């Protein structure tokens, strides 16, 4: 059973907007997937996705799921500690090659990228 088939229905029932991902890929290749950031798939669409073999699962960030991600990349001028002192650290995060991503409750934040000297420090 695919990761999508194992957990998708539970996450959907909890109110999250989920989308299927290609096997072994974290990029969403589903045409028009951005709509699921604003609205959750209906049960009929979810059932169709459950029939697709070997899919991974992705969480569509934004108002539909109530979740945003803050990508902390290059820690120029020790900005990460200053930002975390203001917003608090997330209990849910993933580590990446350049830093980490923290997941927070969505409350109408807009997507924005902050850079210093051409290096991405923080991306909402």
C-alpha positions as CSV (number, residue, x, y, z in Angstrom):
1,X,0.0,0.0,0.0
2,X,1.4,3.4,-0.9
3,X,2.1,6.1,1.6
4,X,-0.7,8.1,0.1
5,X,-3.2,5.3,0.5
6,X,-2.1,4.6,4.1
7,X,-2.7,8.1,5.5
8,X,-4.5,10.3,3.0
9,X,-8.1,9.7,4.2
10,X,-7.1,10.2,7.9
11,X,-5.4,13.6,7.1
12,X,-8.3,14.6,4.9
13,X,-10.8,13.8,7.6
14,X,-8.7,15.9,10.0
15,X,-9.2,18.9,7.7
16,X,-5.9,19.0,5.8
17,X,-5.6,19.6,2.1
18,X,-3.5,16.8,0.7
19,X,-2.3,16.0,-2.8
20,X,-0.6,12.9,-4.3
21,X,3.1,13.0,-5.2
22,X,5.0,11.0,-7.7
23,X,6.9,8.0,-6.2
24,X,10.2,9.1,-4.8
25,X,9.5,12.8,-5.5
26,X,8.7,15.7,-3.2
27,X,7.6,18.0,-6.1
28,X,3.9,18.1,-6.9
29,X,3.3,17.3,-10.6
30,X,-0.4,17.2,-10.4
31,X,-1.7,19.8,-12.9
32,X,-3.4,22.7,-11.2
33,X,-2.3,21.6,-7.7
34,X,-2.2,25.2,-6.5
35,X,-6.0,25.3,-6.2
36,X,-5.6,22.8,-3.3
37,X,-3.8,25.5,-1.3
38,X,-7.1,27.4,-1.2
39,X,-9.7,24.6,-1.2
40,X,-9.5,20.9,-0.2
41,X,-10.2,18.2,-2.7
42,X,-13.7,16.7,-2.5
43,X,-14.2,13.1,-1.4
44,X,-14.8,12.0,-5.0
45,X,-11.4,13.4,-6.1
46,X,-9.7,11.9,-3.0
47,X,-11.2,8.4,-3.9
48,X,-9.8,8.7,-7.4
49,X,-6.3,9.6,-6.1
50,X,-6.5,6.6,-3.7
51,X,-6.7,4.3,-6.7
52,X,-3.4,5.7,-8.1
53,X,-0.5,3.2,-7.4
54,X,2.5,4.0,-5.3
55,X,2.0,7.7,-4.5
56,X,3.6,9.7,-1.8
57,X,1.6,12.3,0.1
58,X,2.0,16.1,0.1
59,X,0.4,18.7,2.2
60,X,-0.9,21.8,0.3
61,X,0.1,24.7,2.5
62,X,-2.1,27.8,2.9
63,X,-5.7,28.5,4.0
64,X,-7.1,25.1,2.9
65,X,-4.9,23.3,5.4
66,X,-4.3,26.1,7.9
67,X,-0.5,25.5,7.7
68,X,2.4,27.6,6.5
69,X,6.1,26.8,6.2
70,X,9.0,29.1,7.0
71,X,12.1,28.1,5.2
72,X,15.2,29.1,7.2
73,X,18.0,28.8,4.7
74,X,21.3,30.7,5.0
75,X,21.7,32.1,8.5
76,X,23.3,35.4,7.6
77,X,24.1,37.9,10.4
78,X,22.6,35.4,12.9
79,X,19.1,36.4,11.7
80,X,17.5,33.0,12.4
81,X,17.9,33.3,16.2
82,X,16.4,36.8,16.1
83,X,13.4,35.7,14.1
84,X,12.8,32.6,16.3
85,X,13.0,34.8,19.4
86,X,10.0,36.8,18.0
87,X,7.9,34.1,16.5
88,X,8.9,31.1,18.6
89,X,10.3,27.8,17.4
90,X,8.0,25.3,15.7
91,X,7.6,21.8,17.2
92,X,7.2,20.5,13.6
93,X,10.1,20.9,11.3
94,X,12.3,19.2,8.8
95,X,16.0,19.6,8.2
96,X,17.4,20.5,4.8
97,X,20.8,21.1,3.2
98,X,20.9,24.8,3.9
99,X,18.8,25.0,7.1
100,X,15.4,23.9,8.2
101,X,11.7,24.4,7.5
102,X,9.3,25.1,10.4
103,X,5.6,24.6,10.1
104,X,3.2,27.0,11.7
105,X,-0.5,27.9,11.8
106,X,-1.6,29.8,8.8
107,X,-3.3,33.2,9.5
108,X,-3.4,35.0,6.1
109,X,0.4,35.4,5.6
110,X,1.5,36.0,2.1
111,X,4.4,34.3,0.4
112,X,7.5,36.4,0.6
113,X,11.3,35.8,0.4
114,X,13.9,37.7,2.5
115,X,17.5,37.7,1.3
116,X,20.8,39.2,2.4
117,X,23.5,39.6,-0.2
118,X,21.6,37.4,-2.6
119,X,21.3,34.5,-0.2
120,X,17.8,33.5,0.9
121,X,17.6,33.9,4.7
122,X,13.8,33.3,5.2
123,X,11.0,32.3,2.9
124,X,7.3,32.2,3.9
